[in-house]
Amino acid sequence: MADFEEAEGSVKMIVGLGNPGARYRNTRHNLGFEVLDRLAGDLGADFDREKHEGLIAELTHRDRKVLLVKPLTYMNRSGDCVVKLARNKVHDPADLLVVVDDVNLPLGKLRMRAGGSAGGHNGLKSLIERTGSKDFHRLRLGVGDDRRSPDLADHVLARFRPDEREAVADMTSRAVQAVRCWLEEGVEKTMDRFNR
């Protein structure tokens, strides 16, 4: 992973995947953005800078520098933003956590992974291609596959139905807790606690 090995000092980078703009707000595909917004609020950070086509919040948590990132490149080019921001900052793929929606998980289910495939997700495909690694961590958020349309894009770009909103709110809260657990206790403890 050449883009990461150039780094001298390392920070933890947490990336929430989504699409920019009001049109995509509150859609299934934008859960990564929503979790990062909640996390930033909990940690007293603000997305107050834009760099390399990403919104950035910087903070120190338990004496470790943390960079929160919301790529503004649209989902299928998320890797472009991430590799530019990671260069000279993140030297180990295990210091990168990506928060992402997953149609292969039931609505409301979380799954932390220490690596793996893209699972058909265009944002993860872009990250794997651009970083040259599958070893970054990812927190997958179940959005279900109860499609009213045969087109997957229509499903992930749709807003949650009223009967789903309570489960989504609960999942978002647990996802913020899972990210904090990852920051404070590592991926193994997070998998033990949240992959149920």
PLY file of the C-alpha trace (Angstrom):
ply
format ascii 1.0
element vertex 196
property float x
property float y
property float z
element edge 195
property int vertex1
property int vertex2
end_header
0.00 0.00 0.00
2.44 2.60 -1.27
0.23 5.61 -0.64
0.21 4.83 3.08
3.82 3.73 3.51
5.14 7.21 2.67
3.69 8.59 5.92
6.06 9.55 8.74
3.56 10.13 11.56
0.22 8.41 11.62
-3.30 9.50 12.40
-6.52 7.52 12.61
-8.74 8.32 9.64
-12.48 7.65 9.69
-14.27 8.02 6.36
-18.03 8.14 5.99
-19.22 7.33 2.47
-22.07 9.18 0.82
-22.98 11.59 -1.96
-22.91 15.39 -1.57
-25.93 17.64 -1.91
-29.48 17.96 -0.59
-30.80 15.49 -3.18
-29.03 12.61 -1.41
-29.55 13.65 2.21
-31.25 11.00 4.38
-30.93 8.30 1.71
-29.72 4.76 2.39
-26.47 5.46 0.54
-25.65 8.42 2.81
-25.61 6.66 6.17
-21.83 7.02 6.30
-22.19 10.82 6.23
-24.89 10.71 8.92
-22.80 8.59 11.27
-19.80 10.92 10.86
-21.95 13.99 11.53
-23.17 12.40 14.78
-19.66 11.27 15.71
-18.21 14.74 15.11
-20.91 16.23 17.35
-20.18 13.70 20.11
-16.44 14.41 19.95
-16.81 18.20 19.76
-15.43 18.48 16.22
-16.67 20.44 13.20
-16.43 19.75 9.48
-14.89 23.16 8.94
-12.40 22.52 6.15
-12.48 21.26 2.58
-9.40 19.65 1.04
-8.85 17.21 -1.84
-12.60 17.19 -2.52
-13.49 16.15 1.00
-15.02 17.79 4.08
-12.67 17.35 7.05
-12.94 17.52 10.82
-9.70 17.20 12.81
-9.49 16.35 16.49
-7.37 14.69 19.14
-8.94 11.79 21.01
-7.06 10.10 23.83
-3.79 11.66 22.67
-4.25 10.36 19.11
-4.88 12.60 16.12
-8.08 11.68 14.29
-9.24 12.87 10.89
-12.93 12.55 9.99
-13.59 12.68 6.24
-16.71 12.97 4.08
-15.64 12.66 0.41
-17.46 15.07 -1.91
-16.44 13.15 -5.04
-19.65 11.09 -5.26
-19.59 7.46 -4.23
-17.77 5.87 -7.15
-14.75 8.20 -6.80
-14.44 8.13 -2.99
-10.97 6.61 -3.20
-9.59 9.69 -5.01
-10.25 11.90 -2.00
-9.17 9.34 0.60
-5.75 8.48 -0.85
-4.83 12.15 -1.20
-5.80 12.89 2.40
-4.17 9.71 3.72
-0.81 10.42 2.07
1.78 11.44 4.69
-0.78 10.93 7.45
-1.90 7.27 7.53
0.83 4.63 7.16
-1.14 1.53 8.13
-4.41 0.46 6.48
-5.56 -0.67 9.96
-5.65 3.04 10.89
-8.33 3.66 8.26
-11.99 2.94 9.06
-14.69 3.32 6.39
-18.35 3.64 7.44
-20.60 2.41 4.65
-24.15 1.25 3.87
-24.65 -2.42 2.97
-27.65 -3.90 1.13
-26.45 -7.41 2.02
-27.21 -6.85 5.71
-30.73 -6.64 7.17
-31.91 -3.17 8.10
-30.43 -2.15 11.45
-27.59 -4.71 11.60
-23.96 -3.61 12.04
-20.91 -5.54 10.95
-17.32 -4.49 11.66
-14.65 -6.07 9.46
-10.85 -5.83 9.46
-10.74 -6.12 5.65
-12.39 -7.89 2.75
-13.98 -7.37 -0.63
-16.06 -4.48 -1.87
-19.20 -6.64 -1.71
-20.55 -4.88 -4.81
-20.33 -1.41 -3.19
-18.97 1.21 -5.59
-17.48 3.34 -2.82
-15.51 0.41 -1.42
-14.46 -0.61 -4.96
-13.01 2.86 -5.48
-11.14 2.73 -2.17
-9.69 -0.72 -2.87
-8.60 0.35 -6.38
-7.02 3.63 -5.26
-5.34 2.39 -2.07
-4.25 -0.92 -3.58
-5.39 -2.72 -0.43
-8.39 -4.57 0.98
-6.95 -4.40 4.50
-8.55 -1.17 5.73
-11.28 -1.60 8.32
-14.93 -1.08 7.51
-18.13 -0.70 9.50
-21.04 -1.89 7.37
-24.54 -0.57 8.14
-27.45 -2.75 7.06
-29.94 -1.00 4.79
-31.69 -4.18 3.64
-32.61 -5.24 0.15
-36.39 -4.86 0.30
-36.48 -3.24 -3.12
-39.72 -1.87 -4.51
-37.80 -1.52 -7.79
-35.54 -4.07 -9.50
-32.88 -1.35 -9.81
-30.41 -1.42 -6.91
-29.47 2.23 -7.51
-33.09 3.26 -6.97
-33.10 1.34 -3.68
-29.90 2.80 -2.20
-30.72 6.33 -3.35
-34.20 6.18 -1.78
-35.04 7.69 1.59
-36.06 5.44 4.46
-39.76 4.74 4.85
-41.53 5.95 8.02
-41.75 2.40 9.36
-37.94 2.04 9.04
-36.88 5.27 10.73
-36.81 3.99 14.32
-34.51 1.10 13.34
-32.27 3.47 11.38
-32.00 5.92 14.31
-31.05 3.06 16.63
-28.50 1.71 14.14
-26.94 5.16 13.69
-26.52 5.53 17.47
-24.93 2.08 17.75
-22.67 2.84 14.78
-21.32 5.93 16.56
-20.64 3.77 19.62
-18.91 1.17 17.42
-16.63 3.79 15.84
-15.70 5.10 19.28
-15.00 1.53 20.42
-12.74 1.06 17.36
-10.87 4.25 18.24
-10.46 3.38 21.90
-10.22 -0.42 22.02
-9.43 -1.65 18.49
-11.13 -3.70 15.82
-11.25 -7.06 17.63
-13.12 -5.69 20.65
-15.46 -3.79 18.32
-16.25 -6.94 16.33
-16.91 -8.87 19.56
-19.25 -6.23 20.87
-21.15 -5.09 17.77
-21.24 -8.01 15.30
-24.27 -9.63 16.94
0 1
1 2
2 3
3 4
4 5
5 6
6 7
7 8
8 9
9 10
10 11
11 12
12 13
13 14
14 15
15 16
16 17
17 18
18 19
19 20
20 21
21 22
22 23
23 24
24 25
25 26
26 27
27 28
28 29
29 30
30 31
31 32
32 33
33 34
34 35
35 36
36 37
37 38
38 39
39 40
40 41
41 42
42 43
43 44
44 45
45 46
46 47
47 48
48 49
49 50
50 51
51 52
52 53
53 54
54 55
55 56
56 57
57 58
58 59
59 60
60 61
61 62
62 63
63 64
64 65
65 66
66 67
67 68
68 69
69 70
70 71
71 72
72 73
73 74
74 75
75 76
76 77
77 78
78 79
79 80
80 81
81 82
82 83
83 84
84 85
85 86
86 87
87 88
88 89
89 90
90 91
91 92
92 93
93 94
94 95
95 96
96 97
97 98
98 99
99 100
100 101
101 102
102 103
103 104
104 105
105 106
106 107
107 108
108 109
109 110
110 111
111 112
112 113
113 114
114 115
115 116
116 117
117 118
118 119
119 120
120 121
121 122
122 123
123 124
124 125
125 126
126 127
127 128
128 129
129 130
130 131
131 132
132 133
133 134
134 135
135 136
136 137
137 138
138 139
139 140
140 141
141 142
142 143
143 144
144 145
145 146
146 147
147 148
148 149
149 150
150 151
151 152
152 153
153 154
154 155
155 156
156 157
157 158
158 159
159 160
160 161
161 162
162 163
163 164
164 165
165 166
166 167
167 168
168 169
169 170
170 171
171 172
172 173
173 174
174 175
175 176
176 177
177 178
178 179
179 180
180 181
181 182
182 183
183 184
184 185
185 186
186 187
187 188
188 189
189 190
190 191
191 192
192 193
193 194
194 195
